[in-house]
Amino acid sequence: MLLLLALGLAAGLREWRPAGMGWSGALPGPGEITWAQARELGRTRPILWADARPAAAFAVAHVPGAVNLNENQWEDGFGQLMLRWTPDKPVVVYCDDDACNASRAVAARLRDHAGLPEVYVLLGGWAEARAELEKESGKANP
């Protein structure tokens, strides 16, 4: 009985969360963005998504239109990103989840070394993006 109650509570909390808050419960800090904020930003101008996960994970699934850009294959990924980047496009970088720091490293490199003016890290990473994409498409989360 307690297990059913706990599962029901968890399911309810998954659907309810304050606007602008990621799955981790964290509010965005400087240079961070939630899925809801990214989608809102994408309503006014195109976003360029950068997936900082390894190529094998990217090949399985990623945000539609994303470029695979990770530290291990920087030159190839950066070249692909720059072919699609324009000054009006913010870049949103993600990796697996909030515990993954690859997105922060890639975002810092894009800001500090490549000089891109508007680069964000997606709170919740791919875990958040996948859940939201499945929700938007009407599929049940695995």
N, CA, C and O of each residue as an XYZ file, in Angstrom:
568
protein
N       0.815     -1.188      0.000
C       0.000      0.000      0.000
C       0.867      1.264      0.000
O       0.600      2.220     -0.729
N       1.914      1.244      0.839
C       2.815      2.386      0.874
C       3.537      2.571     -0.454
O       3.774      3.698     -0.888
N       3.883      1.463     -1.095
C       4.539      1.533     -2.393
C       3.632      2.187     -3.426
O       4.091      3.029     -4.199
N       2.369      1.824     -3.455
C       1.415      2.434     -4.387
C       1.249      3.920     -4.109
O       1.183      4.725     -5.038
N       1.183      4.283     -2.840
C       1.071      5.690     -2.471
C       2.304      6.462     -2.925
O       2.188      7.562     -3.466
N       3.480      5.891     -2.705
C       4.721      6.547     -3.114
C       4.790      6.702     -4.632
O       5.195      7.753     -5.128
N       4.399      5.668     -5.370
C       4.398      5.751     -6.836
C       3.415      6.805     -7.334
O       3.718      7.552     -8.265
N       2.248      6.865     -6.718
C       1.261      7.878     -7.100
C       1.768      9.285     -6.834
O       1.594     10.179     -7.663
N       2.389      9.482     -5.690
C       2.948     10.790     -5.350
C       4.061     11.165     -6.319
O       4.128     12.306     -6.776
N       4.931     10.216     -6.634
C       6.030     10.484     -7.567
C       5.493     10.854     -8.948
O       6.004     11.774     -9.588
N       4.475     10.150     -9.405
C       3.895     10.460    -10.716
C       3.270     11.847    -10.722
O       3.395     12.587    -11.697
N       2.603     12.193     -9.639
C       1.993     13.521     -9.550
C       3.033     14.622     -9.522
O       2.851     15.656    -10.164
N       4.114     14.424     -8.795
C       5.172     15.431     -8.726
C       5.893     15.565    -10.052
O       6.379     16.643    -10.394
N       5.965     14.470    -10.801
C       6.622     14.528    -12.113
C       5.868     15.459    -13.054
O       6.478     16.155    -13.865
N       4.557     15.470    -12.947
C       3.746     16.322    -13.813
C       3.657     17.758    -13.311
O       3.479     18.682    -14.104
N       3.780     17.952    -12.002
C       3.695     19.292    -11.452
C       5.073     19.745    -11.022
O       5.742     19.084    -10.228
N       5.479     20.852    -11.542
C       6.703     21.496    -11.091
C       6.603     22.957    -11.456
O       6.011     23.287    -12.483
N       7.160     23.847    -10.651
C       7.067     25.270    -10.951
C       7.647     25.593    -12.323
O       8.624     24.984    -12.757
N       7.033     26.553    -12.992
C       7.508     26.948    -14.311
C       8.962     27.377    -14.229
O       9.370     28.050    -13.282
N       9.737     26.984    -15.223
C      11.127     27.371    -15.263
C      12.038     26.483    -14.446
O      13.241     26.738    -14.374
N      11.500     25.448    -13.829
C      12.319     24.570    -13.003
C      12.547     23.262    -13.737
O      11.598     22.677    -14.258
N      13.775     22.797    -13.788
C      14.116     21.558    -14.458
C      13.754     20.362    -13.608
O      13.277     20.511    -12.483
N      13.982     19.163    -14.149
C      13.675     17.926    -13.429
C      14.465     17.817    -12.142
O      14.003     17.212    -11.175
N      15.644     18.395    -12.123
C      16.477     18.294    -10.931
C      15.946     19.156     -9.800
O      16.398     19.028     -8.662
N      14.997     20.030    -10.093
C      14.463     20.928     -9.088
C      15.268     22.208     -8.986
O      14.936     23.085     -8.189
N      16.319     22.329     -9.781
C      17.173     23.513     -9.714
C      16.643     24.620    -10.609
O      16.154     24.371    -11.711
N      16.746     25.818    -10.124
C      16.449     26.977    -10.957
C      17.697     27.299    -11.759
O      18.807     27.052    -11.289
N      17.543     27.844    -12.955
C      18.720     28.112    -13.780
C      19.617     29.184    -13.178
O      19.146     30.182    -12.632
N      20.914     28.954    -13.292
C      21.903     29.936    -12.892
C      22.396     30.664    -14.132
O      21.854     30.475    -15.221
N      23.413     31.489    -13.976
C      23.964     32.188    -15.143
C      24.442     31.194    -16.196
O      25.172     30.253    -15.886
N      24.033     31.407    -17.424
C      24.438     30.537    -18.516
C      23.688     29.222    -18.583
O      24.047     28.348    -19.372
N      22.649     29.064    -17.766
C      21.844     27.841    -17.782
C      20.432     28.175    -18.257
O      19.973     29.313    -18.155
N      19.765     27.159    -18.775
C      18.420     27.357    -19.301
C      17.615     26.074    -19.086
O      18.161     24.975    -19.181
N      16.344     26.209    -18.802
C      15.475     25.041    -18.682
C      14.903     24.703    -20.053
O      14.989     25.499    -20.988
N      14.320     23.518    -20.160
C      13.671     23.125    -21.415
C      12.573     24.124    -21.773
O      12.474     24.547    -22.924
N      11.749     24.503    -20.797
C      10.645     25.445    -21.065
C      11.190     26.782    -21.562
O      10.630     27.372    -22.486
N      12.271     27.261    -20.960
C      12.856     28.526    -21.406
C      13.430     28.405    -22.819
O      13.297     29.321    -23.630
N      14.062     27.281    -23.104
C      14.619     27.066    -24.444
C      13.509     27.020    -25.489
O      13.638     27.607    -26.563
N      12.430     26.331    -25.179
C      11.312     26.271    -26.118
C      10.710     27.655    -26.347
O      10.352     28.000    -27.473
N      10.599     28.440    -25.288
C      10.079     29.803    -25.421
C      11.021     30.647    -26.286
O      10.571     31.380    -27.166
N      12.314     30.541    -26.035
C      13.306     31.253    -26.843
C      13.205     30.833    -28.302
O      13.326     31.662    -29.204
N      12.982     29.538    -28.531
C      12.868     29.014    -29.888
C      11.631     29.478    -30.638
O      11.548     29.312    -31.854
N      10.676     30.055    -29.936
C       9.485     30.597    -30.612
C       9.795     31.906    -31.338
O       9.102     32.268    -32.289
N      10.830     32.612    -30.897
C      11.155     33.910    -31.484
C      12.345     33.870    -32.426
O      12.484     34.736    -33.290
N      13.213     32.861    -32.265
C      14.368     32.723    -33.157
C      14.892     31.298    -33.090
O      14.655     30.587    -32.113
N      15.601     30.884    -34.126
C      16.082     29.494    -34.151
C      17.168     29.257    -33.100
O      17.983     30.134    -32.815
N      17.156     28.058    -32.537
C      18.165     27.635    -31.568
C      19.051     26.593    -32.232
O      18.574     25.763    -33.006
N      20.326     26.639    -31.929
C      21.252     25.615    -32.384
C      21.578     24.740    -31.182
O      22.157     25.213    -30.204
N      21.207     23.468    -31.252
C      21.426     22.521    -30.165
C      22.770     21.833    -30.361
O      23.109     21.416    -31.469
N      23.531     21.718    -29.277
C      24.821     21.026    -29.304
C      24.785     19.907    -28.266
O      24.598     20.164    -27.077
N      24.962     18.684    -28.709
C      24.943     17.501    -27.865
C      26.384     17.155    -27.503
O      27.171     16.777    -28.371
N      26.729     17.284    -26.224
C      28.103     17.067    -25.768
C      28.374     15.622    -25.356
O      29.431     15.323    -24.802
N      27.432     14.736    -25.623
C      27.611     13.325    -25.264
C      28.508     12.640    -26.300
O      28.731     13.177    -27.385
N      29.021     11.452    -25.960
C      29.825     10.708    -26.934
C      29.024     10.414    -28.209
O      27.794     10.365    -28.194
N      29.747     10.223    -29.298
C      29.115      9.993    -30.599
C      28.165      8.797    -30.582
O      27.131      8.829    -31.248
N      28.493      7.753    -29.842
C      27.625      6.566    -29.787
C      26.272      6.903    -29.179
O      25.244      6.440    -29.673
N      26.253      7.698    -28.119
C      24.986      8.100    -27.493
C      24.208      9.018    -28.426
O      22.988      8.899    -28.537
N      24.896      9.925    -29.092
C      24.265     10.828    -30.055
C      23.608     10.042    -31.185
O      22.504     10.371    -31.618
N      24.295      8.996    -31.661
C      23.775      8.186    -32.768
C      22.470      7.483    -32.396
O      21.629      7.245    -33.262
N      22.296      7.149    -31.116
C      21.084      6.467    -30.669
C      19.900      7.424    -30.674
O      18.832      7.084    -31.182
N      20.078      8.607    -30.120
C      18.998      9.594    -30.057
C      19.566     10.930    -29.604
O      20.548     10.990    -28.863
N      18.927     11.998    -30.065
C      19.346     13.351    -29.698
C      18.211     14.329    -30.009
O      17.225     13.964    -30.648
N      18.360     15.561    -29.555
C      17.388     16.602    -29.881
C      17.406     16.780    -31.400
O      18.480     16.894    -31.991
N      16.235     16.805    -32.039
C      16.208     16.967    -33.496
C      17.006     18.193    -33.947
O      16.842     19.290    -33.412
N      17.860     17.986    -34.930
C      18.664     19.068    -35.477
C      19.946     19.363    -34.716
O      20.703     20.252    -35.105
N      20.200     18.631    -33.638
C      21.399     18.889    -32.829
C      22.667     18.500    -33.582
O      22.656     17.650    -34.472
N      23.754     19.150    -33.192
C      25.087     18.827    -33.684
C      25.821     18.118    -32.555
O      25.735     18.542    -31.402
N      26.533     17.058    -32.865
C      27.321     16.363    -31.849
C      28.650     17.102    -31.689
O      29.461     17.150    -32.615
N      28.862     17.675    -30.504
C      30.063     18.466    -30.226
C      30.577     18.083    -28.849
O      30.038     18.507    -27.826
N      31.633     17.269    -28.841
C      32.216     16.872    -27.559
C      33.724     17.101    -27.600
O      34.309     17.308    -28.663
N      34.330     17.058    -26.433
C      35.759     17.342    -26.315
C      36.614     16.360    -27.104
O      37.655     16.751    -27.633
N      36.208     15.099    -27.201
C      37.017     14.077    -27.875
C      37.056     14.234    -29.391
O      38.017     13.816    -30.036
N      36.025     14.828    -29.952
C      35.969     15.009    -31.408
C      35.658     16.474    -31.718
O      34.810     16.782    -32.555
N      36.359     17.358    -31.030
C      36.067     18.786    -31.084
C      36.123     19.343    -32.508
O      35.188     20.016    -32.941
N      37.186     19.076    -33.227
C      37.370     19.705    -34.545
C      36.221     19.390    -35.494
O      35.693     20.289    -36.149
N      35.831     18.125    -35.573
C      34.728     17.744    -36.464
C      33.420     18.386    -36.026
O      32.708     18.981    -36.835
N      33.110     18.259    -34.736
C      31.858     18.807    -34.220
C      31.802     20.319    -34.309
O      30.770     20.888    -34.666
N      32.907     20.971    -33.987
C      32.940     22.433    -34.039
C      32.759     22.931    -35.465
O      32.074     23.926    -35.699
N      33.374     22.238    -36.415
C      33.196     22.608    -37.823
C      31.743     22.496    -38.251
O      31.226     23.372    -38.944
N      31.079     21.412    -37.836
C      29.663     21.223    -38.159
C      28.801     22.305    -37.507
O      27.875     22.835    -38.122
N      29.121     22.620    -36.256
C      28.358     23.650    -35.547
C      28.503     25.001    -36.260
O      27.513     25.703    -36.465
N      29.713     25.357    -36.630
C      29.950     26.662    -37.247
C      29.326     26.769    -38.638
O      29.004     27.869    -39.085
N      29.152     25.639    -39.326
C      28.467     25.670    -40.615
C      26.999     26.075    -40.443
O      26.394     26.622    -41.365
N      26.433     25.809    -39.273
C      25.009     26.079    -39.034
C      24.765     27.285    -38.141
O      23.631     27.756    -38.048
N      25.796     27.794    -37.483
C      25.632     28.907    -36.550
C      25.583     30.246    -37.286
O      26.323     30.469    -38.244
N      24.704     31.127    -36.823
C      24.674     32.525    -37.250
C      24.567     33.365    -35.983
O      24.107     32.868    -34.955
N      24.981     34.622    -36.036
C      24.995     35.444    -34.817
C      23.648     35.571    -34.098
O      23.619     35.872    -32.904
N      22.555     35.351    -34.792
C      21.240     35.467    -34.148
C      20.807     34.168    -33.460
O      19.756     34.141    -32.819
N      21.595     33.089    -33.579
C      21.223     31.790    -33.013
C      21.900     31.543    -31.674
O      23.125     31.444    -31.604
N      21.113     31.443    -30.618
C      21.709     30.999    -29.357
C      22.037     29.516    -29.464
O      21.363     28.773    -30.176
N      23.074     29.091    -28.754
C      23.469     27.686    -28.727
C      23.083     27.124    -27.363
O      23.406     27.709    -26.330
N      22.393     25.990    -27.366
C      22.031     25.297    -26.122
C      22.761     23.960    -26.131
O      22.562     23.129    -27.017
N      23.610     23.771    -25.125
C      24.447     22.574    -25.016
C      23.868     21.663    -23.949
O      23.432     22.129    -22.896
N      23.863     20.367    -24.221
C      23.403     19.407    -23.218
C      24.278     18.166    -23.251
O      24.911     17.863    -24.262
N      24.304     17.453    -22.130
C      24.900     16.121    -22.065
C      23.885     15.223    -21.374
O      22.687     15.482    -21.493
N      24.295     14.190    -20.665
C      23.331     13.224    -20.131
C      22.324     13.822    -19.155
O      21.116     13.680    -19.347
N      22.810     14.486    -18.112
C      21.941     15.024    -17.075
C      22.726     16.061    -16.277
O      23.819     16.450    -16.688
N      22.191     16.512    -15.153
C      22.869     17.539    -14.366
C      24.182     17.059    -13.754
O      25.034     17.880    -13.415
N      24.360     15.755    -13.608
C      25.601     15.227    -13.041
C      26.735     15.227    -14.070
O      27.903     15.094    -13.704
N      26.403     15.373    -15.323
C      27.385     15.375    -16.407
C      27.931     16.794    -16.583
O      27.162     17.750    -16.691
N      29.227     16.925    -16.611
C      29.835     18.247    -16.772
C      30.328     18.528    -18.179
O      30.877     19.598    -18.439
N      30.140     17.580    -19.094
C      30.607     17.773    -20.464
C      29.943     18.985    -21.116
O      30.592     19.722    -21.857
N      28.660     19.195    -20.846
C      27.970     20.341    -21.456
C      28.540     21.658    -20.941
O      28.657     22.621    -21.698
N      28.891     21.703    -19.665
C      29.483     22.928    -19.111
C      30.854     23.207    -19.733
O      31.182     24.355    -20.031
N      31.651     22.151    -19.926
C      32.971     22.313    -20.534
C      32.855     22.784    -21.983
O      33.592     23.674    -22.408
N      31.934     22.191    -22.737
C      31.739     22.579    -24.134
C      31.207     24.013    -24.205
O      31.672     24.802    -25.027
N      30.246     24.354    -23.359
C      29.695     25.716    -23.358
C      30.776     26.736    -23.024
O      30.849     27.790    -23.656
N      31.609     26.437    -22.046
C      32.692     27.360    -21.677
C      33.665     27.541    -22.843
O      34.128     28.650    -23.113
N      33.962     26.455    -23.517
C      34.882     26.541    -24.660
C      34.269     27.366    -25.797
O      34.970     28.138    -26.452
N      32.981     27.205    -26.026
C      32.313     27.990    -27.071
C      32.299     29.476    -26.724
O      32.496     30.327    -27.591
N      32.066     29.778    -25.453
C      32.049     31.185    -25.017
C      33.460     31.779    -24.999
O      33.717     32.820    -25.603
N      34.367     31.096    -24.293
C      35.681     31.669    -24.001
C      36.671     31.593    -25.152
O      37.440     32.530    -25.366
N      36.663     30.506    -25.888
C      37.658     30.320    -26.933
C      37.126     30.602    -28.335
O      37.853     31.103    -29.193
N      35.857     30.278    -28.563
C      35.287     30.527    -29.892
C      34.593     31.884    -29.956
O      34.308     32.385    -31.044
N      34.321     32.481    -28.793
C      33.726     33.815    -28.757
C      32.251     33.879    -29.098
O      31.753     34.947    -29.455
N      31.533     32.757    -28.998
C      30.098     32.807    -29.285
C      29.408     33.567    -28.155
O      29.653     33.288    -26.981
N      28.555     34.515    -28.498
C      28.002     35.404    -27.477
C      26.874     34.842    -26.626
O      26.690     35.274    -25.488
N      26.124     33.899    -27.149
C      24.951     33.422    -26.419
C      24.945     31.891    -26.392
O      24.476     31.238    -27.325
N      25.475     31.341    -25.306
C      25.592     29.897    -25.140
C      25.014     29.529    -23.787
O      25.357     30.133    -22.770
N      24.135     28.535    -23.777
C      23.482     28.079    -22.545
C      23.730     26.598    -22.333
O      23.989     25.857    -23.281
N      23.648     26.174    -21.077
C      23.664     24.761    -20.709
C      22.237     24.377    -20.324
O      21.605     25.060    -19.518
N      21.734     23.298    -20.893
C      20.385     22.838    -20.603
C      20.349     22.135    -19.256
O      21.023     21.123    -19.064
N      19.569     22.663    -18.327
C      19.384     21.995    -17.038
C      18.681     20.660    -17.262
O      17.691     20.590    -17.989
N      19.183     19.624    -16.650
C      18.587     18.295    -16.792
C      19.135     17.516    -17.970
O      18.936     16.304    -18.053
N      19.823     18.187    -18.884
C      20.474     17.532    -20.006
C      19.545     16.698    -20.879
O      18.358     16.991    -21.018
N      20.125     15.646    -21.464
C      19.369     14.775    -22.360
C      18.210     14.103    -21.640
O      17.163     13.876    -22.246
N      18.372     13.781    -20.363
C      17.277     13.148    -19.623
C      16.047     14.056    -19.648
O      14.932     13.585    -19.873
N      16.243     15.337    -19.421
C      15.150     16.314    -19.465
C      14.610     16.458    -20.884
O      13.400     16.411    -21.105
N      15.513     16.631    -21.836
C      15.091     16.824    -23.224
C      14.289     15.628    -23.732
O      13.234     15.794    -24.344
N      14.803     14.412    -23.472
C      14.105     13.211    -23.936
C      12.704     13.115    -23.330
O      11.738     12.817    -24.033
N      12.598     13.368    -22.032
C      11.293     13.295    -21.366
C      10.332     14.321    -21.963
O       9.166     14.010    -22.209
N      10.801     15.510    -22.191
C       9.942     16.561    -22.738
C       9.580     16.286    -24.199
O       8.443     16.520    -24.606
N      10.526     15.798    -24.981
C      10.226     15.459    -26.376
C       9.193     14.345    -26.457
O       8.288     14.392    -27.290
N       9.326     13.342    -25.593
C       8.348     12.253    -25.573
C       6.985     12.762    -25.136
O       5.958     12.352    -25.676
N       6.979     13.645    -24.166
C       5.721     14.231    -23.689
C       5.059     15.047    -24.807
O       3.848     14.959    -25.012
N       5.858     15.834    -25.520
C       5.333     16.658    -26.617
C       4.793     15.795    -27.765
O       3.841     16.177    -28.445
N       5.413     14.631    -27.968
C       4.967     13.784    -29.077
C       3.858     12.819    -28.644
O       3.332     12.065    -29.462
N       3.506     12.845    -27.348
C       2.434     12.016    -26.856
C       2.825     10.617    -26.478
O       1.959      9.794    -26.178
N       4.140     10.315    -26.484
C       4.598      8.986    -26.108
C       4.747      8.903    -24.600
O       4.978      9.907    -23.926
N       4.613      7.713    -24.091
C       4.838      7.489    -22.654
C       6.337      7.428    -22.408
O       7.088      6.928    -23.245
N       6.775      7.938    -21.257
C       8.186      7.873    -20.893
C       8.556      6.450    -20.521
O       7.765      5.739    -19.900
N       9.782      6.023    -20.908
C      10.194      4.661    -20.583
C      10.493      4.507    -19.103
O      10.854      3.418    -18.657
